[in-house]
């Protein structure tokens, strides 16, 4: 019976992760030719998030001690959730803000629950399984039902979107899949053939989605992974390695600045990043008009918003996000929100870097590469703390796990760990 319940729980978690990935719930809309404007509700996603909420409540109720322990280490994550809720008081669209806040909170709580229930390696295996299934399903839909599985818009025709609403969404999930399967390939020698197949499948889907951003993130992740062993070198060698990494990064940045237009042309992009640069200037001006609270969480890119229509005129195309996570948060929650999000991302990178150098936490390498890739991706996509998506869940889970581990090193806390429901979990062991 215990094995059966464990199998049911695993299946439910894979389904919930698929919902947070954004897979499948947009497929009925694509089949019906329905396009959602900003602030519109996808009823299929709402149903999926209701399932995630039910699973979260059941899991939290059965592991409430561990759940409370994890929640106490949320820090800036909990502050951000509180600020997003308080923004209801000045939101341009309170109903949208409340709905999106509920989705964001669900994703965060689900991340806390996974952290309280499983070791990180198990969570990454479950996430990789969800992504692998979504990639296979996307290939099947694109080949069997091209009207739903490929983009039909004239400027994007032929690009695969599979079981996702948009090609860029498929590309971003494929990039995350490369990270997950790549980490598993490195850390699970007995399953390397399967995990390499997962890596190759995700790379192929990123190419077929024609997502240049995803392809660049994959190349960036592979580059970071190549440098990771240098962080564990002893003494002076590690110092020179760090110097070399900094010098390489500076050289790449200089080349990008000097030959930006040529590089964009080679990638099939224009030098304005498909209209992003001129619209970013407009959005920055709009954000600084309300610097202390913004327009409310997720309340700016809404249909009939005059500011959004002004941004469209500068971009030359209809956009439902800033395509820059930092500008998006500035517009939503002002400077306080931007400060909290920056704190979360930079602390996660700093803590995972420290653990990578120490060398006794296997999943720290995943956390570091994910944090660095997210930092880079946020400059060209609105990926930070959207309501109810996998990015929000991973940021919550990784930073909280790193905070718990740091706290577990304290002798007083370690002495208190052998309480019912806590001491048996491998997350809380100081040297796991």
C-alpha positions as CSV (number, residue, x, y, z in Angstrom):
1,X,0.0,0.0,0.0
2,X,2.8,2.4,0.8
3,X,4.4,1.7,-2.5
4,X,1.1,2.4,-4.3
5,X,0.6,5.7,-2.4
6,X,4.2,6.7,-3.3
7,X,3.5,6.0,-7.0
8,X,0.3,8.0,-6.9
9,X,2.1,10.9,-5.2
10,X,4.9,10.8,-7.8
11,X,2.4,10.8,-10.7
12,X,0.5,13.8,-9.1
13,X,3.8,15.7,-8.7
14,X,4.7,15.1,-12.4
15,X,1.3,16.4,-13.4
16,X,1.6,19.5,-11.2
17,X,5.1,20.2,-12.6
18,X,3.7,20.0,-16.1
19,X,1.1,22.6,-15.2
20,X,3.7,24.9,-13.8
21,X,5.8,24.3,-17.0
22,X,2.8,25.7,-18.9
23,X,2.4,22.4,-20.9
24,X,-0.8,21.1,-22.3
25,X,-3.2,23.8,-20.8
26,X,-2.8,26.0,-23.8
27,X,-3.3,23.3,-26.4
28,X,-7.1,23.5,-26.5
29,X,-6.9,27.2,-27.1
30,X,-4.4,26.7,-30.0
31,X,-6.8,24.1,-31.5
32,X,-9.6,26.6,-31.3
33,X,-7.5,29.5,-32.7
34,X,-8.0,31.5,-29.5
35,X,-5.5,34.2,-28.5
36,X,-5.4,35.5,-24.9
37,X,-4.9,39.2,-24.4
38,X,-3.2,40.6,-21.3
39,X,-5.1,39.8,-18.1
40,X,-7.3,37.2,-19.8
41,X,-8.0,33.9,-18.1
42,X,-7.1,30.5,-19.5
43,X,-9.8,28.2,-17.9
44,X,-7.7,25.1,-18.5
45,X,-4.7,26.6,-16.7
46,X,-7.1,27.6,-13.9
47,X,-8.2,24.0,-13.6
48,X,-4.6,22.9,-13.5
49,X,-3.6,25.4,-10.8
50,X,-6.6,24.2,-8.8
51,X,-5.0,20.7,-8.9
52,X,-1.6,22.1,-7.9
53,X,-3.3,23.8,-4.9
54,X,-5.1,20.7,-3.8
55,X,-1.9,18.7,-4.0
56,X,0.0,21.4,-2.1
57,X,-2.6,21.4,0.7
58,X,-2.5,17.6,1.1
59,X,1.3,17.5,1.1
60,X,1.6,20.5,3.5
61,X,-0.9,18.9,5.9
62,X,0.9,15.6,6.0
63,X,4.3,17.2,6.6
64,X,3.3,20.4,8.5
65,X,6.3,20.4,10.8
66,X,8.8,20.3,7.9
67,X,6.7,22.8,6.0
68,X,6.8,25.3,8.8
69,X,10.6,24.7,9.2
70,X,11.1,25.5,5.5
71,X,8.7,28.5,5.5
72,X,10.8,30.2,8.2
73,X,13.8,30.3,5.8
74,X,11.9,32.0,3.0
75,X,13.3,35.5,3.9
76,X,13.1,37.8,0.9
77,X,10.9,35.4,-0.9
78,X,8.2,35.8,1.7
79,X,8.7,39.5,1.7
80,X,8.1,39.6,-2.1
81,X,4.9,37.6,-1.7
82,X,3.8,40.1,0.9
83,X,4.6,43.1,-1.2
84,X,2.7,41.6,-4.2
85,X,-0.3,41.1,-2.0
86,X,-0.2,44.6,-0.5
87,X,0.0,46.1,-4.0
88,X,-3.7,45.3,-4.2
89,X,-4.2,48.6,-2.4
90,X,-2.9,50.7,-5.4
91,X,-3.2,48.2,-8.2
92,X,-4.7,49.5,-11.5
93,X,-6.4,46.1,-11.8
94,X,-7.0,44.6,-8.3
95,X,-8.9,41.6,-9.6
96,X,-6.0,40.7,-12.0
97,X,-3.4,41.3,-9.2
98,X,-5.3,39.1,-6.7
99,X,-5.7,36.3,-9.3
100,X,-2.0,36.4,-10.3
101,X,-0.9,36.7,-6.7
102,X,-2.8,33.5,-5.9
103,X,-1.0,31.7,-8.8
104,X,2.4,33.0,-7.7
105,X,1.8,31.9,-4.1
106,X,0.6,28.5,-5.2
107,X,3.9,28.0,-7.1
108,X,5.9,29.2,-4.1
109,X,4.1,27.0,-1.7
110,X,4.4,24.0,-4.0
111,X,8.2,24.6,-4.1
112,X,8.3,24.7,-0.3
113,X,6.3,21.4,-0.2
114,X,8.7,19.7,-2.5
115,X,11.6,20.9,-0.4
116,X,10.0,19.6,2.8
117,X,9.2,16.2,1.2
118,X,12.1,15.2,-1.0
119,X,15.9,15.5,-1.4
120,X,16.8,17.9,-4.2
121,X,18.1,15.2,-6.5
122,X,14.7,13.5,-6.5
123,X,13.0,16.8,-7.3
124,X,15.3,17.3,-10.3
125,X,14.6,13.8,-11.5
126,X,10.8,14.5,-11.3
127,X,11.3,17.8,-13.1
128,X,13.4,16.2,-15.8
129,X,10.7,13.5,-16.3
130,X,8.0,16.2,-16.7
131,X,10.1,18.1,-19.2
132,X,11.0,15.0,-21.2
133,X,7.3,14.0,-21.5
134,X,6.4,17.5,-22.6
135,X,9.1,17.5,-25.2
136,X,7.9,14.1,-26.6
137,X,4.3,15.3,-26.6
138,X,5.3,18.5,-28.3
139,X,7.0,16.6,-31.1
140,X,4.0,14.4,-31.5
141,X,1.6,17.3,-31.6
142,X,3.7,19.4,-34.0
143,X,3.9,16.4,-36.5
144,X,0.3,15.1,-36.1
145,X,-1.5,18.4,-35.6
146,X,0.6,21.2,-37.1
147,X,-2.3,23.7,-36.9
148,X,-1.9,23.5,-33.1
149,X,1.7,22.4,-32.7
150,X,3.3,25.0,-34.9
151,X,3.0,28.7,-35.0
152,X,0.5,30.0,-37.6
153,X,1.4,33.7,-37.4
154,X,3.0,34.8,-40.7
155,X,6.2,36.1,-39.0
156,X,6.6,32.9,-37.0
157,X,5.2,30.3,-39.4
158,X,6.9,26.9,-39.2
159,X,8.3,27.3,-35.7
160,X,7.3,24.6,-33.3
161,X,5.3,25.4,-30.1
162,X,4.2,21.8,-29.4
163,X,2.0,21.6,-26.3
164,X,2.8,25.1,-25.3
165,X,1.0,28.4,-26.3
166,X,4.1,29.9,-28.0
167,X,7.4,28.9,-29.5
168,X,9.4,30.9,-27.0
169,X,7.7,29.0,-24.2
170,X,8.7,25.7,-25.7
171,X,12.2,27.0,-26.1
172,X,12.6,28.2,-22.5
173,X,11.3,24.8,-21.2
174,X,13.7,23.0,-23.5
175,X,16.6,25.1,-22.2
176,X,15.6,24.2,-18.6
177,X,15.5,20.5,-19.7
178,X,19.1,20.7,-20.9
179,X,20.1,22.0,-17.5
180,X,18.1,19.2,-15.7
181,X,19.2,16.3,-17.9
182,X,22.7,17.6,-18.1
183,X,23.0,17.7,-14.3
184,X,21.6,14.2,-14.0
185,X,24.0,13.0,-16.7
186,X,26.9,14.3,-14.7
187,X,25.7,12.9,-11.3
188,X,23.9,9.6,-12.2
189,X,26.5,7.5,-14.0
190,X,24.1,4.5,-14.2
191,X,21.6,6.4,-16.3
192,X,23.9,8.5,-18.6
193,X,22.6,7.1,-21.8
194,X,19.0,8.0,-20.9
195,X,20.0,11.5,-19.7
196,X,22.0,12.2,-22.7
197,X,19.0,11.3,-24.9
198,X,17.1,13.9,-22.8
199,X,19.7,16.5,-23.4
200,X,19.7,15.9,-27.2
201,X,15.9,15.9,-27.3
202,X,15.7,19.2,-25.6
203,X,18.4,20.8,-27.8
204,X,16.5,19.5,-30.9
205,X,13.2,21.1,-29.6
206,X,14.9,24.4,-28.9
207,X,16.2,24.4,-32.5
208,X,12.8,23.4,-34.0
209,X,11.1,26.1,-31.9
210,X,13.5,28.6,-33.6
211,X,14.0,30.2,-30.2
212,X,17.3,32.1,-30.4
213,X,17.0,33.1,-26.7
214,X,16.8,29.4,-25.7
215,X,19.6,28.4,-27.9
216,X,21.9,31.1,-26.5
217,X,20.9,30.1,-22.9
218,X,21.8,26.5,-23.7
219,X,25.2,27.6,-25.0
220,X,25.7,29.8,-21.9
221,X,24.8,26.9,-19.6
222,X,27.3,24.6,-21.4
223,X,30.0,27.3,-21.0
224,X,29.3,27.7,-17.3
225,X,29.3,23.9,-16.8
226,X,32.8,23.8,-18.5
227,X,34.1,26.3,-16.0
228,X,32.7,24.7,-12.9
229,X,35.6,22.3,-12.2
230,X,37.9,25.3,-12.0
231,X,36.1,26.5,-8.9
232,X,37.3,23.4,-6.9
233,X,41.0,23.9,-7.7
234,X,43.2,24.6,-4.7
235,X,44.6,27.9,-3.6
236,X,46.4,30.1,-6.2
237,X,45.2,27.9,-9.1
238,X,41.6,28.7,-8.2
239,X,42.4,32.4,-8.0
240,X,44.0,32.4,-11.5
241,X,41.0,30.4,-12.8
242,X,38.6,33.1,-11.4
243,X,40.8,35.8,-13.0
244,X,40.6,33.9,-16.3
245,X,36.8,33.6,-16.1
246,X,36.4,37.3,-15.3
247,X,38.8,38.2,-18.2
248,X,36.9,35.9,-20.6
249,X,33.6,37.5,-19.5
250,X,35.0,41.0,-20.0
251,X,36.3,40.0,-23.5
252,X,32.9,38.6,-24.5
253,X,31.2,41.7,-23.3
254,X,33.6,43.9,-25.2
255,X,33.1,41.9,-28.4
256,X,29.3,42.1,-28.0
257,X,29.5,45.9,-27.6
258,X,31.8,46.4,-30.5
259,X,30.1,44.0,-33.0
260,X,26.6,43.9,-31.6
261,X,24.8,44.7,-34.9
262,X,26.9,42.1,-36.8
263,X,26.2,39.4,-34.2
264,X,22.5,40.1,-34.2
265,X,22.5,39.9,-38.0
266,X,24.3,36.5,-37.9
267,X,21.6,35.3,-35.5
268,X,18.8,36.5,-37.7
269,X,17.9,39.4,-35.4
270,X,17.9,43.1,-35.8
271,X,20.1,45.4,-33.7
272,X,17.0,46.6,-31.7
273,X,16.4,43.1,-30.5
274,X,13.1,42.9,-32.4
275,X,12.0,46.3,-31.2
276,X,13.0,45.7,-27.5
277,X,15.5,48.5,-27.2
278,X,13.2,51.5,-28.1
279,X,10.3,50.1,-26.0
280,X,12.6,49.5,-23.0
281,X,13.3,53.3,-22.9
282,X,9.6,54.0,-22.9
283,X,8.8,51.4,-20.2
284,X,11.7,52.7,-18.0
285,X,10.1,56.2,-18.1
286,X,6.7,54.8,-17.3
287,X,8.2,52.8,-14.4
288,X,10.0,55.8,-12.9
289,X,6.7,57.7,-12.9
290,X,5.5,55.4,-10.1
291,X,8.8,54.3,-8.4
292,X,7.5,53.4,-4.9
293,X,4.8,50.8,-5.7
294,X,4.4,50.5,-9.5
295,X,1.0,49.7,-11.0
296,X,0.4,46.6,-8.9
297,X,1.5,43.0,-9.3
298,X,0.8,41.9,-12.9
299,X,-1.4,44.9,-13.4
300,X,0.5,46.8,-16.2
301,X,0.3,44.6,-19.3
302,X,-3.5,44.6,-19.4
303,X,-5.8,45.2,-22.4
304,X,-6.9,48.8,-22.7
305,X,-4.0,50.1,-20.6
306,X,-2.9,53.4,-22.2
307,X,0.7,52.9,-21.1
308,X,0.7,49.5,-22.9
309,X,-0.6,51.0,-26.1
310,X,2.1,53.7,-25.9
311,X,4.7,50.9,-25.6
312,X,3.2,49.1,-28.7
313,X,3.7,52.3,-30.8
314,X,7.4,52.4,-29.9
315,X,7.9,48.6,-30.4
316,X,6.0,48.4,-33.6
317,X,4.3,45.2,-32.5
318,X,1.8,44.0,-29.9
319,X,3.6,42.8,-26.7
320,X,2.1,41.5,-23.5
321,X,5.3,41.6,-21.4
322,X,8.3,43.9,-21.1
323,X,10.6,41.2,-22.4
324,X,12.9,42.2,-19.5
325,X,12.2,40.8,-16.1
326,X,13.7,43.8,-14.2
327,X,11.7,46.4,-16.1
328,X,8.6,44.2,-15.6
329,X,9.0,44.1,-11.9
330,X,9.8,47.8,-11.8
331,X,6.5,48.5,-13.6
332,X,4.6,46.1,-11.3
333,X,6.1,46.7,-7.8
334,X,8.4,49.7,-8.2
335,X,11.9,50.0,-6.8
336,X,11.1,48.0,-3.6
337,X,10.0,45.0,-5.8
338,X,13.0,45.4,-8.0
339,X,15.3,45.4,-5.0
340,X,13.7,42.3,-3.5
341,X,14.0,40.4,-6.8
342,X,17.6,41.4,-7.3
343,X,18.3,40.4,-3.7
344,X,16.7,36.9,-4.3
345,X,18.6,36.2,-7.6
346,X,22.0,37.5,-6.4
347,X,21.8,35.7,-3.0
348,X,20.9,32.5,-4.7
349,X,24.0,32.8,-7.0
350,X,26.3,33.8,-4.1
351,X,25.2,30.9,-1.9
352,X,25.4,28.3,-4.6
353,X,28.8,29.6,-5.7
354,X,30.0,29.2,-2.1
355,X,28.7,25.6,-2.0
356,X,30.3,24.8,-5.4
357,X,33.6,25.9,-4.1
358,X,33.2,23.9,-0.9
359,X,32.4,20.9,-3.2
360,X,30.2,18.8,-0.8
361,X,26.7,19.6,-2.2
362,X,26.1,17.9,-5.5
363,X,23.1,20.0,-6.6
364,X,24.9,23.3,-5.9
365,X,26.2,23.2,-9.5
366,X,22.7,23.0,-10.9
367,X,21.7,26.0,-8.6
368,X,24.6,28.1,-9.7
369,X,24.2,27.5,-13.5
370,X,20.4,28.0,-13.2
371,X,21.0,31.3,-11.3
372,X,23.5,32.6,-13.8
373,X,21.3,31.6,-16.8
374,X,18.3,33.2,-15.1
375,X,20.2,36.4,-14.5
376,X,21.1,36.5,-18.2
377,X,17.7,35.4,-19.5
378,X,15.9,38.0,-17.4
379,X,17.6,40.7,-19.5
380,X,15.7,39.8,-22.6
381,X,12.6,37.9,-21.2
382,X,10.1,38.5,-18.4
383,X,11.0,35.4,-16.5
384,X,11.1,36.5,-12.8
385,X,8.2,35.7,-10.6
386,X,5.4,35.5,-13.1
387,X,2.2,34.1,-11.6
388,X,2.2,30.3,-11.3
389,X,5.2,29.1,-13.4
390,X,8.1,26.8,-12.9
391,X,10.7,29.7,-12.7
392,X,9.0,31.1,-9.6
393,X,8.9,27.6,-8.0
394,X,12.6,26.9,-8.8
395,X,13.8,30.3,-7.4
396,X,11.8,29.7,-4.2
397,X,13.0,26.1,-3.8
398,X,16.7,26.6,-4.6
399,X,17.2,29.7,-2.5
400,X,15.3,28.3,0.5
401,X,17.2,25.0,0.3
402,X,20.5,26.9,0.3
403,X,19.3,29.0,3.3
404,X,18.3,25.9,5.2
405,X,21.6,24.3,4.5
406,X,23.5,27.3,5.8
407,X,21.3,27.3,9.0
408,X,21.9,23.6,9.5
409,X,25.6,24.3,10.0
410,X,24.8,26.1,13.2
411,X,25.4,23.8,16.2
412,X,22.3,24.9,18.0
413,X,20.0,24.2,15.1
414,X,21.6,20.8,14.4
415,X,21.0,19.9,18.0
416,X,17.3,20.7,17.5
417,X,16.9,18.8,14.3
418,X,16.0,15.3,15.6
419,X,12.4,16.3,16.1
420,X,9.6,14.1,14.6
421,X,9.2,14.9,10.9
422,X,12.5,16.9,10.5
423,X,15.5,14.9,11.4
424,X,15.0,12.2,8.8
425,X,14.9,14.5,5.9
426,X,18.3,14.6,4.1
427,X,17.9,18.3,3.3
428,X,18.6,19.2,7.0
429,X,21.8,17.2,7.3
430,X,24.7,19.6,7.5
431,X,26.8,17.5,5.0
432,X,24.1,16.3,2.5
